[in-house]
Amino acid sequence: MEKVLNQDEIDAMFRAARGGAVEREARQHGEVRPCNFRQAGQISSDQVHSISALHEGFARNLTHWLGAYLRTVFECNLVSVEQIPYREVLSRIPDVAYLASFKLIPAEAIGALQLDLSLAFPIIDVLLGGRGSAGRQMRDVTEIEEQILEGVVKIICRELQTAWQPLGLQFAFDQRQQPSQMQRLIAPNEMTLSLSLEMTMPEAHGTLNLIFPSVVSNALLRKISQEWAYHKPHANAEASRYLRSRIMDCPFDVEIGLLAGIRAAELAALQTGNVVVLGRTAETPASVIVSGVEMFSASPVRRGRMRAGQVIARMSGNGREVRVDDRQ
């Protein structure tokens, strides 16, 4: 008796068939892994190295100028370089911190910085004539203290402008920001370039985080990629020999024939028994065609029971012959 399948059974059979096809394809092409398109466009290790080298110079300049401005021992070092969504940046901001924004001209973009209070208060203390030991202060920064820190932020913006000079950007202090205002500076899903620097004073230390929007960070990455491609080192001799040996084992289609032109009307009018005039004499050498490209001229010959060609000349790029030693 013939069995009639219902729709659920038919769907189950199709799912099983598709599953088997996927397994067979996986066996043929190796391991299949899921693709996360959110990770597309991530900075490469070469770009991270270039960005780090650029901002290590920025950290050295900041060590010099802030040390002179504060008139005390001061050290700044680059800790990390990351490309992360802005929402992840927001999740890392402490509940109480000094936050500020800076303008990027002429890109019409806004960047941000976050300075630990464990470092902000000692800086304020030094600028007011103290030793730079603020103790444990978990309060917010006052308006007067904001104005004192503004001078430090302007020095940071000036040195950033020097470091980013290849892009022709100007960095200008914008204003102090509250945590609620920080959420409106950049779209939450936008990828940002985040730099973390460690600052050390005689009796205090803390972290400075710099956040750049994608419109300027991508421009910097393109600039770095272009310079890296321009200065990319040539392959060494050993690698060239290895590549040549591998190419020598590659097969190519080779044929010998006469290359002649014929009009489409003549070709369409051909019938059995017609003679096609090629405009080539019997003494004209044939062409050796390698993968569709005319590379040599040769005379058709026979070698034992095999058909062969005796090479006469090598064809140059402009179709002219270059004489070579005869070979079969």
Residue frames relative to the residue before (quaternion, step in Angstrom):
aa qw qx qy qz dx dy dz
M 1.0000 0.0000 0.0000 0.0000 0.00 0.00 0.00
E 0.4274 -0.7146 0.4991 0.2399 3.58 -0.85 0.98
K 0.3047 -0.7702 0.5377 0.1573 3.56 -0.83 1.07
V 0.2339 -0.7582 0.5973 0.1168 3.57 -0.98 0.92
L 0.2833 -0.7796 0.5415 0.1370 3.58 -0.72 1.14
N 0.3723 -0.6985 0.5564 0.2528 3.55 -1.10 0.68
Q 0.7273 -0.4595 0.2838 0.4235 3.58 -1.30 0.18
D 0.6317 0.5375 -0.3404 0.4429 3.62 1.02 -0.72
E 0.6637 0.4969 -0.3053 0.4684 3.57 0.98 -0.81
I 0.6268 0.5269 -0.3337 0.4671 3.58 1.07 -0.75
D 0.6549 0.5068 -0.3140 0.4644 3.60 0.94 -0.89
A 0.6404 0.5300 -0.3247 0.4512 3.60 1.01 -0.79
M 0.6408 0.5189 -0.3215 0.4655 3.59 1.04 -0.78
F 0.6592 0.4996 -0.3147 0.4657 3.61 0.97 -0.83
R 0.6420 0.5143 -0.3343 0.4600 3.59 0.98 -0.76
A 0.6473 0.5150 -0.3171 0.4639 3.57 0.99 -0.80
A 0.6487 0.5173 -0.3161 0.4601 3.58 1.02 -0.84
R 0.6609 0.4951 -0.3104 0.4710 3.59 0.96 -0.86
G 0.6379 0.5342 -0.3257 0.4491 3.58 1.00 -0.78
G 0.6547 0.5046 -0.3111 0.4690 3.56 0.99 -0.79
A 0.6337 0.5288 -0.3318 0.4569 3.57 1.06 -0.76
V 0.6471 0.5157 -0.3194 0.4619 3.57 0.99 -0.82
E 0.6533 0.5102 -0.3190 0.4594 3.60 0.99 -0.85
R 0.6504 0.5076 -0.3269 0.4610 3.58 0.97 -0.80
E 0.6544 0.5075 -0.3156 0.4632 3.58 0.98 -0.83
A 0.6309 0.5311 -0.3328 0.4572 3.57 1.04 -0.76
R 0.6538 0.5059 -0.3213 0.4619 3.58 1.01 -0.80
Q 0.6663 0.5123 -0.3011 0.4505 3.58 1.05 -0.74
H 0.8034 0.3047 -0.1293 0.4950 3.58 0.89 -0.95
G 0.6352 -0.5426 0.3417 0.4306 3.59 1.17 0.21
E 0.7690 -0.3575 0.2628 0.4602 3.52 -1.32 -0.27
V 0.2502 -0.7554 0.5924 0.1256 3.56 -0.99 0.90
R 0.0524 -0.8068 0.5884 -0.0121 3.56 -0.77 1.07
P 0.5339 -0.6239 0.4525 0.3478 3.60 -1.06 0.61
C 0.3132 -0.7471 0.5631 0.1633 3.55 -1.12 0.77
N 0.1839 -0.7659 0.6094 0.0904 3.56 -0.90 1.00
F 0.2730 -0.8022 0.5098 0.1481 3.58 -0.25 1.28
R 0.5458 0.6086 -0.4109 0.4035 3.62 1.18 -0.26
Q 0.6727 0.4905 -0.2962 0.4681 3.57 1.21 -0.47
A 0.4437 0.6896 -0.4628 0.3368 3.59 1.28 0.00
G 0.8009 0.2891 -0.2163 0.4776 3.57 -1.05 0.76
Q 0.3757 0.7245 -0.5010 0.2882 3.60 1.22 0.26
I 0.5635 -0.6112 0.4319 0.3498 3.54 -1.11 0.69
S 0.4255 -0.7068 0.5120 0.2391 3.53 -1.05 0.84
S 0.6819 -0.4783 0.3558 0.4239 3.55 -1.31 0.19
D 0.6262 0.5302 -0.3403 0.4594 3.60 1.08 -0.70
Q 0.6604 0.4964 -0.3093 0.4710 3.58 0.99 -0.81
V 0.6194 0.5301 -0.3425 0.4670 3.59 1.03 -0.77
H 0.6447 0.5198 -0.3203 0.4599 3.58 0.97 -0.85
S 0.6757 0.4894 -0.2978 0.4640 3.61 0.92 -0.88
I 0.6512 0.5014 -0.3150 0.4747 3.59 0.97 -0.88
S 0.6395 0.5236 -0.3273 0.4581 3.59 0.98 -0.80
A 0.6576 0.5062 -0.3156 0.4602 3.59 0.92 -0.88
L 0.6339 0.5387 -0.3238 0.4507 3.58 1.04 -0.83
H 0.7729 0.3697 -0.1946 0.4776 3.58 0.79 -1.00
E 0.5069 0.5792 -0.4503 0.4525 3.60 1.21 0.00
G 0.6194 0.5120 -0.3305 0.4950 3.55 1.13 -0.64
F 0.6167 0.5350 -0.3310 0.4731 3.57 1.08 -0.75
A 0.6567 0.5089 -0.3100 0.4623 3.60 0.97 -0.86
R 0.6438 0.5123 -0.3310 0.4620 3.61 0.99 -0.74
N 0.6539 0.4983 -0.3142 0.4748 3.58 0.97 -0.82
L 0.6471 0.5143 -0.3210 0.4623 3.57 1.00 -0.80
T 0.5964 0.5557 -0.3578 0.4555 3.58 1.09 -0.68
H 0.6846 0.4915 -0.2832 0.4578 3.56 0.91 -0.92
W 0.7565 0.4232 -0.2375 0.4383 3.57 0.65 -1.12
L 0.6729 0.4614 -0.3177 0.4831 3.63 0.94 -0.72
G 0.5974 0.5480 -0.3623 0.4600 3.60 1.10 -0.59
A 0.6700 0.4782 -0.2930 0.4864 3.57 1.01 -0.82
Y 0.6529 0.5216 -0.3122 0.4518 3.58 1.03 -0.80
L 0.7315 0.4011 -0.2216 0.5049 3.59 0.98 -0.86
R 0.2704 -0.7863 0.5044 0.2327 3.59 1.25 -0.44
T 0.6269 0.4597 -0.3629 0.5138 3.51 0.91 1.00
V 0.6343 -0.5046 0.4005 0.4273 3.55 -1.28 0.17
F 0.0802 0.7934 -0.5912 0.1208 3.55 -0.72 1.12
E 0.0158 -0.7989 0.6006 -0.0271 3.58 -0.98 0.89
C 0.0709 -0.7861 0.6140 0.0030 3.54 -1.01 0.91
N 0.0053 0.8000 -0.5980 0.0491 3.59 -0.88 0.99
L 0.4534 -0.6663 0.5246 0.2743 3.54 -1.08 0.80
V 0.2248 -0.8005 0.5474 0.0946 3.57 -0.83 1.04
S 0.8183 -0.0974 0.1135 0.5550 3.60 0.77 -0.97
V 0.1737 -0.7299 0.6528 0.1046 3.52 -1.38 0.51
E 0.0700 0.8108 -0.5732 0.0962 3.59 -0.65 1.10
Q 0.1969 -0.7141 0.6523 0.1605 3.52 -1.33 0.46
I 0.1530 0.8093 -0.5335 0.1926 3.56 -0.17 1.31
P 0.5912 -0.5540 0.4297 0.3987 3.62 -1.20 0.39
Y 0.5997 -0.6004 0.3940 0.3530 3.56 -1.11 0.70
R 0.5945 0.5703 -0.3762 0.4240 3.60 1.07 -0.60
E 0.6372 0.5053 -0.3336 0.4769 3.60 1.09 -0.60
V 0.5899 0.5497 -0.3607 0.4687 3.57 1.14 -0.61
L 0.6642 0.5127 -0.3029 0.4519 3.57 0.93 -0.94
S 0.6550 0.5273 -0.3218 0.4352 3.59 1.00 -0.76
R 0.6788 0.4937 -0.2889 0.4605 3.61 1.18 -0.46
I 0.5398 0.6356 -0.4081 0.3716 3.61 1.21 -0.29
P 0.4423 -0.6931 0.4925 0.2855 3.64 -0.78 0.92
D 0.6520 -0.5221 0.3803 0.3971 3.55 -1.27 0.38
V 0.7766 0.1446 -0.0753 0.6085 3.58 1.06 -0.76
A 0.2744 0.7398 -0.5651 0.2411 3.57 -0.58 1.20
Y 0.4672 -0.6240 0.5277 0.3375 3.54 -1.29 0.27
L 0.0323 -0.8025 0.5940 -0.0462 3.56 -0.63 1.20
A 0.0637 0.7865 -0.6110 0.0635 3.56 -1.03 0.79
S 0.2843 -0.7394 0.5870 0.1673 3.52 -1.31 0.42
F 0.1219 -0.7740 0.6159 0.0824 3.56 -1.22 0.50
K 0.4394 -0.7000 0.5098 0.2388 3.53 -1.14 0.77
L 0.2261 -0.7426 0.6184 0.1225 3.53 -1.17 0.76
I 0.0474 -0.8220 0.5651 -0.0526 3.55 -0.29 1.34
P 0.6250 -0.2066 -0.7528 -0.0059 1.70 -1.87 1.71
A 0.3463 0.7709 -0.4824 0.2302 3.63 1.14 0.37
E 0.2845 -0.7791 0.5040 0.2412 3.59 1.28 -0.30
A 0.4881 0.6230 -0.4447 0.4193 3.54 0.96 0.98
I 0.3270 -0.7296 0.5734 0.1790 3.51 -1.34 0.36
G 0.1343 -0.7594 0.6314 0.0809 3.54 -1.03 0.88
A 0.2513 -0.7729 0.5664 0.1367 3.57 -1.25 0.21
L 0.1065 -0.7667 0.6275 0.0839 3.52 -1.31 0.42
Q 0.1383 -0.7668 0.6231 0.0680 3.52 -1.22 0.60
L 0.0918 -0.7985 0.5950 -0.0024 3.55 -0.74 1.16
D 0.4643 -0.6839 0.4862 0.2833 3.57 -0.82 1.00
L 0.5075 -0.6490 0.4747 0.3096 3.57 -1.04 0.79
S 0.5656 0.5963 -0.3832 0.4215 3.58 1.20 -0.47
L 0.7072 0.3769 -0.2390 0.5484 3.56 1.28 -0.29
A 0.6156 0.5783 -0.3520 0.4034 3.59 1.05 -0.75
F 0.6964 0.4781 -0.2883 0.4509 3.61 0.82 -0.95
P 0.6409 0.4932 -0.3495 0.4731 3.68 0.92 -0.66
I 0.6159 0.5285 -0.3537 0.4650 3.62 1.04 -0.69
I 0.6489 0.5055 -0.3131 0.4748 3.59 0.94 -0.89
D 0.6503 0.5291 -0.3150 0.4449 3.58 0.95 -0.87
V 0.6523 0.5052 -0.3142 0.4697 3.60 0.98 -0.84
L 0.6816 0.4906 -0.2929 0.4571 3.60 0.91 -0.90
L 0.6857 0.4430 -0.2791 0.5057 3.60 1.21 -0.42
G 0.6684 -0.5362 0.2879 0.4277 3.57 1.28 0.25
G 0.5391 0.6404 -0.4026 0.3704 3.59 1.20 0.09
R 0.6436 -0.5284 0.3988 0.3841 3.55 -1.33 -0.22
G 0.5513 -0.6339 0.3919 0.3750 3.57 1.19 -0.23
S 0.5644 0.5516 -0.4106 0.4566 3.59 1.17 0.50
A 0.1089 -0.8437 0.5253 0.0186 3.57 -0.22 1.29
G 0.4336 -0.6923 0.4778 0.3233 3.62 1.18 -0.19
R 0.6554 -0.4817 0.3899 0.4318 3.56 -1.23 -0.50
Q 0.1016 0.7926 -0.5886 0.1226 3.56 -0.17 1.29
M 0.0988 -0.8176 0.5671 0.0118 3.58 -0.55 1.20
R 0.4665 0.6720 -0.4506 0.3575 3.58 1.20 0.43
D 0.5857 -0.5618 0.4509 0.3715 3.52 -1.36 0.11
V 0.5717 -0.5864 0.4525 0.3529 3.55 -1.30 0.33
T 0.3934 -0.7205 0.5208 0.2341 3.59 -0.94 0.88
E 0.6903 -0.4757 0.3418 0.4248 3.58 -1.30 0.18
I 0.6446 0.5054 -0.3271 0.4712 3.58 0.99 -0.76
E 0.6599 0.4948 -0.3054 0.4758 3.59 0.97 -0.81
E 0.5744 0.5718 -0.3724 0.4521 3.59 1.15 -0.57
Q 0.6735 0.4968 -0.2938 0.4618 3.57 0.89 -0.93
I 0.6302 0.5206 -0.3368 0.4673 3.59 1.08 -0.66
L 0.6919 0.4698 -0.2741 0.4748 3.58 0.95 -0.90
E 0.5332 0.6446 -0.4070 0.3669 3.58 1.16 -0.47
G 0.6266 0.5367 -0.3414 0.4503 3.59 1.04 -0.71
V 0.6356 0.5186 -0.3235 0.4716 3.60 1.05 -0.75
V 0.6591 0.5093 -0.3088 0.4591 3.58 0.95 -0.90
K 0.6334 0.5296 -0.3378 0.4519 3.61 1.00 -0.71
I 0.6244 0.5117 -0.3415 0.4814 3.60 1.07 -0.66
I 0.6294 0.5263 -0.3317 0.4657 3.61 1.01 -0.79
C 0.6585 0.5038 -0.3057 0.4681 3.60 0.96 -0.88
R 0.6442 0.5294 -0.3258 0.4456 3.59 0.99 -0.81
E 0.6934 0.4553 -0.2800 0.4832 3.58 0.94 -0.84
L 0.5884 0.5388 -0.3701 0.4759 3.62 1.14 -0.51
Q 0.6385 0.5245 -0.3263 0.4591 3.57 0.98 -0.81
T 0.6385 0.5109 -0.3243 0.4756 3.58 1.05 -0.72
A 0.6745 0.4989 -0.2980 0.4554 3.60 0.94 -0.88
W 0.7455 0.3757 -0.2044 0.5112 3.59 1.03 -0.81
Q 0.2398 0.8268 -0.4844 0.1556 3.58 1.20 0.39
P 0.6027 0.5758 -0.3829 0.3983 3.68 0.96 -0.64
L 0.6973 0.4471 -0.2763 0.4873 3.63 1.13 -0.54
G 0.4111 -0.7375 0.4561 0.2811 3.60 1.23 -0.15
L 0.4040 0.7188 -0.4727 0.3108 3.60 1.10 0.63
Q 0.2442 -0.7316 0.6167 0.1578 3.52 -1.23 0.63
F 0.2107 -0.7691 0.5959 0.0949 3.57 -0.92 0.99
A 0.0314 0.8011 -0.5939 0.0670 3.55 -0.74 1.09
F 0.5024 -0.6453 0.4843 0.3108 3.57 -0.95 0.92
D 0.2678 -0.7761 0.5549 0.1341 3.57 -0.92 0.97
Q 0.6891 -0.4154 0.3126 0.5048 3.60 0.36 -1.20
R 0.5936 -0.5132 0.4681 0.4064 3.53 -1.35 0.18
Q 0.1847 -0.7920 0.5772 0.0737 3.56 -1.00 0.85
Q 0.3451 -0.6904 0.5982 0.2155 3.52 -1.23 0.67
P 0.6611 -0.5168 0.3470 0.4189 3.65 -1.12 0.47
S 0.6561 0.5043 -0.3238 0.4586 3.61 0.98 -0.74
Q 0.6592 0.5004 -0.3116 0.4669 3.61 1.09 -0.64
M 0.5772 0.6082 -0.3731 0.3972 3.58 1.12 -0.61
Q 0.6217 0.5697 -0.3441 0.4129 3.58 1.04 -0.68
R 0.7105 0.4536 -0.2580 0.4720 3.60 1.15 -0.50
L 0.4873 0.6845 -0.4337 0.3254 3.60 1.20 -0.09
I 0.7975 0.0524 0.0433 0.5995 3.57 0.90 -1.04
A 0.5744 -0.5872 0.4400 0.3628 3.57 -1.13 0.65
P 0.5759 -0.6397 0.3770 0.3420 3.63 -0.88 0.88
N 0.7398 0.4177 -0.2344 0.4725 3.62 0.98 -0.81
E 0.4912 0.6734 -0.4360 0.3394 3.60 1.23 -0.10
M 0.4171 -0.6952 0.5282 0.2524 3.56 -0.98 0.90
T 0.0885 -0.8048 0.5868 0.0094 3.55 -0.84 1.00
L 0.4013 -0.6574 0.5764 0.2732 3.51 -1.32 0.41
S 0.0742 -0.8208 0.5661 -0.0176 3.57 -0.54 1.21
L 0.0898 -0.7871 0.6101 0.0122 3.55 -0.81 1.10
S 0.1309 -0.7788 0.6109 0.0560 3.55 -0.98 0.87
L 0.0382 -0.7995 0.5989 -0.0260 3.56 -0.79 1.11
E 0.2942 -0.7451 0.5750 0.1663 3.56 -1.03 0.85
M 0.1218 -0.7925 0.5967 0.0326 3.57 -0.82 1.07
T 0.0927 -0.8080 0.5818 0.0005 3.53 -0.90 0.99
M 0.0849 -0.7544 0.6505 0.0242 3.54 -1.08 0.96
P 0.7235 -0.4441 0.2718 0.4533 3.63 -1.18 0.25
E 0.8257 0.1643 -0.0672 0.5355 3.61 0.91 -0.83
A 0.7583 0.2740 -0.1828 0.5626 3.60 1.19 0.35
H 0.0093 0.7688 -0.6389 -0.0280 3.51 -1.30 0.36
G 0.0768 0.7933 -0.5988 0.0789 3.58 -1.21 0.55
T 0.5046 -0.6550 0.4913 0.2740 3.53 -1.36 -0.08
L 0.1663 -0.7319 0.6527 0.1029 3.51 -1.19 0.76
N 0.1001 -0.7906 0.6034 0.0282 3.59 -0.75 1.09
L 0.1296 -0.7797 0.6112 0.0413 3.56 -0.91 1.01
I 0.1073 -0.7977 0.5932 0.0159 3.58 -0.89 1.00
F 0.0913 -0.7978 0.5960 0.0060 3.55 -0.79 1.11
P 0.4399 -0.6965 0.4896 0.2857 3.65 -0.86 0.86
S 0.6832 -0.5295 0.3280 0.3811 3.55 -1.26 0.47
V 0.5947 0.5997 -0.3789 0.3784 3.61 1.02 -0.68
V 0.7441 0.3438 -0.2210 0.5284 3.61 1.05 -0.65
S 0.6270 0.5354 -0.3530 0.4422 3.61 1.01 -0.68
N 0.6454 0.5060 -0.3268 0.4698 3.61 1.02 -0.73
A 0.6237 0.5285 -0.3399 0.4649 3.58 1.07 -0.72
L 0.6450 0.5057 -0.3174 0.4771 3.58 1.03 -0.78
L 0.6527 0.5128 -0.3189 0.4575 3.60 0.97 -0.82
R 0.6374 0.5133 -0.3323 0.4688 3.60 1.01 -0.77
K 0.6453 0.5201 -0.3211 0.4581 3.56 0.97 -0.85
I 0.6605 0.5020 -0.2999 0.4709 3.57 0.95 -0.89
S 0.6497 0.5211 -0.3201 0.4515 3.60 0.98 -0.87
Q 0.6456 0.5179 -0.3224 0.4594 3.59 1.00 -0.81
E 0.6758 0.4805 -0.3018 0.4704 3.58 0.91 -0.87
W 0.6386 0.5186 -0.3317 0.4618 3.59 1.05 -0.76
A 0.6545 0.5044 -0.3190 0.4642 3.59 0.98 -0.82
Y 0.6447 0.5272 -0.3282 0.4458 3.60 1.05 -0.78
H 0.7638 0.3492 -0.1790 0.5124 3.56 1.01 -0.88
K 0.3289 0.7667 -0.4995 0.2333 3.59 1.22 0.24
P 0.4241 -0.7278 0.4695 0.2649 3.63 -0.65 1.01
H 0.5080 -0.6408 0.4850 0.3101 3.53 -1.17 0.66
A 0.5993 -0.5676 0.4240 0.3727 3.53 -1.20 0.54
N 0.4827 -0.6709 0.4733 0.3048 3.58 -0.99 0.73
A 0.7024 -0.4921 0.3171 0.4049 3.54 -1.30 0.34
E 0.6360 0.5397 -0.3376 0.4362 3.59 0.98 -0.78
A 0.6541 0.5000 -0.3155 0.4719 3.59 0.97 -0.82
S 0.6390 0.5243 -0.3282 0.4572 3.60 1.01 -0.76
R 0.6531 0.4986 -0.3190 0.4724 3.58 0.98 -0.81
Y 0.6397 0.5248 -0.3278 0.4559 3.59 0.98 -0.80
L 0.6590 0.4997 -0.3081 0.4702 3.59 0.96 -0.90
R 0.6464 0.5190 -0.3235 0.4562 3.59 0.98 -0.81
S 0.6566 0.5087 -0.3226 0.4538 3.60 0.95 -0.82
R 0.6517 0.5015 -0.3240 0.4678 3.59 1.05 -0.70
I 0.6435 0.5211 -0.3238 0.4578 3.59 1.02 -0.80
M 0.6248 0.5656 -0.3411 0.4164 3.59 1.04 -0.76
D 0.6778 0.4742 -0.2903 0.4811 3.60 1.18 -0.43
C 0.5327 0.6360 -0.4095 0.3794 3.60 1.25 -0.07
P 0.3524 -0.7446 0.5224 0.2200 3.64 -0.84 0.89
F 0.0926 -0.7708 0.6287 0.0451 3.57 -1.20 0.67
D 0.4721 -0.6501 0.5155 0.2978 3.57 -1.14 0.67
V 0.0375 -0.7951 0.6049 -0.0237 3.58 -0.84 1.06
E 0.0581 0.7848 -0.6149 0.0519 3.58 -0.98 0.88
I 0.2722 -0.7372 0.5973 0.1605 3.55 -1.24 0.55
G 0.2353 0.7726 -0.5588 0.1885 3.57 -0.79 0.99
L 0.5277 -0.5995 0.4992 0.3362 3.52 -1.39 0.03
L 0.2244 -0.7589 0.5986 0.1238 3.54 -0.83 0.99
A 0.1656 0.7817 -0.5787 0.1633 3.56 -0.55 1.18
G 0.4077 -0.7236 0.5073 0.2297 3.54 -1.14 0.64
I 0.0151 0.7798 -0.6255 0.0204 3.58 -1.09 0.72
R 0.4849 -0.6815 0.4654 0.2895 3.55 -0.97 0.84
A 0.6074 -0.5867 0.4010 0.3550 3.53 -1.15 0.65
A 0.6227 0.5460 -0.3455 0.4413 3.61 1.05 -0.70
E 0.6512 0.4974 -0.3181 0.4768 3.58 1.01 -0.81
L 0.6506 0.5237 -0.3163 0.4498 3.56 1.00 -0.86
A 0.6719 0.4968 -0.2986 0.4611 3.59 0.99 -0.81
A 0.7051 0.4708 -0.2624 0.4608 3.61 1.13 -0.62
L 0.4382 0.7155 -0.4585 0.2931 3.60 1.24 -0.03
Q 0.0265 -0.7730 0.6339 -0.0083 3.55 -1.11 0.86
T 0.6804 -0.4736 0.3547 0.4323 3.55 -1.26 0.30
G 0.7812 0.3045 -0.2453 0.4867 3.57 -0.84 1.01
N 0.5363 0.6190 -0.4168 0.3944 3.62 1.18 -0.24
V 0.3033 -0.7202 0.5976 0.1794 3.54 -1.25 0.59
V 0.2296 -0.7721 0.5828 0.1076 3.56 -0.81 1.08
V 0.2568 -0.7609 0.5805 0.1341 3.57 -0.72 1.10
L 0.2013 -0.8249 0.5227 0.0760 3.56 -0.47 1.23
G 0.4178 -0.7234 0.4637 0.2953 3.59 1.18 -0.26
R 0.6113 0.5067 -0.3588 0.4908 3.58 1.20 0.48
T 0.3979 -0.7134 0.5225 0.2443 3.58 -0.93 0.88
A 0.6542 -0.5193 0.3747 0.4025 3.56 -1.28 0.27
E 0.6669 0.5002 -0.3004 0.4635 3.57 1.19 -0.53
T 0.4943 0.6671 -0.4368 0.3462 3.60 1.22 -0.19
P 0.4541 -0.6937 0.4735 0.2973 3.62 -0.75 0.94
A 0.4577 -0.6529 0.5272 0.2938 3.54 -1.19 0.58
S 0.4536 -0.6720 0.5167 0.2751 3.57 -1.30 0.21
V 0.2728 -0.7158 0.6178 0.1773 3.55 -1.05 0.84
I 0.1030 -0.8186 0.5650 -0.0061 3.55 -0.46 1.27
V 0.1038 -0.7952 0.5974 0.0040 3.56 -0.64 1.21
S 0.8336 -0.1277 0.0285 0.5366 3.57 -0.55 1.26
G 0.7500 -0.4209 0.2112 0.4645 3.56 0.94 0.96
V 0.6621 0.4696 -0.3002 0.5010 3.61 1.27 0.02
E 0.3891 -0.7118 0.5357 0.2346 3.58 -0.85 1.00
M 0.0330 -0.8469 0.5298 -0.0309 3.59 -0.47 1.21
F 0.8031 0.1020 -0.0453 0.5853 3.62 1.11 -0.63
S 0.2783 -0.6708 0.6398 0.2515 3.51 -1.41 0.19
A 0.0189 0.8142 -0.5745 0.0818 3.57 -0.94 0.89
S 0.3959 -0.6695 0.5716 0.2612 3.52 -1.35 0.36
P 0.4436 -0.6841 0.5012 0.2897 3.63 -0.82 0.92
V 0.0388 0.7880 -0.6100 0.0744 3.58 -0.82 1.03
R 0.3378 -0.7063 0.5747 0.2383 3.52 -1.34 -0.04
R 0.1055 -0.7765 0.6199 0.0413 3.54 -1.04 0.88
G 0.7843 -0.1113 0.0122 0.6101 3.54 -0.12 1.34
R 0.7741 -0.2718 0.2251 0.5256 3.56 -0.68 -1.07
M 0.5952 0.5788 -0.3452 0.4377 3.57 1.33 0.03
R 0.4026 -0.6630 0.5720 0.2668 3.53 -1.13 0.68
A 0.0110 -0.8094 0.5849 -0.0509 3.56 -0.99 0.85
G 0.2719 -0.7382 0.5866 0.1926 3.50 -1.35 -0.06
Q 0.2841 -0.7408 0.5861 0.1644 3.55 -0.94 0.91
V 0.3445 -0.7740 0.4964 0.1891 3.56 -0.41 1.27
I 0.2248 -0.7826 0.5723 0.0978 3.54 -0.91 1.03
A 0.8015 -0.0990 0.1210 0.5773 3.56 0.83 -0.99
R 0.3926 -0.6755 0.5671 0.2606 3.54 -1.30 0.41
M 0.3920 -0.7269 0.5188 0.2211 3.55 -0.89 0.95
S 0.3335 -0.7244 0.5668 0.2068 3.56 -0.92 0.91
G 0.7342 -0.4460 0.2854 0.4249 3.56 -1.31 0.12
N 0.7219 0.4219 -0.2552 0.4855 3.60 1.11 -0.60
G 0.6427 -0.5626 0.3159 0.4131 3.58 1.21 0.38
R 0.5394 0.6152 -0.4078 0.4053 3.62 1.26 0.01
E 0.4665 -0.6845 0.4919 0.2682 3.54 -1.20 0.66
V 0.1264 -0.7473 0.6476 0.0787 3.54 -1.15 0.77
R 0.4116 -0.7548 0.4547 0.2328 3.55 -0.47 1.22
V 0.0286 -0.7724 0.6344 0.0058 3.58 -1.07 0.83
D 0.6555 -0.4869 0.3864 0.4289 3.54 -1.31 0.18
D 0.5279 -0.6279 0.4631 0.3356 3.58 -1.03 0.75
R 0.1321 0.7630 -0.6240 0.1049 3.55 -0.97 0.90
Q 0.3842 -0.7156 0.5352 0.2320 3.56 -1.22 0.47
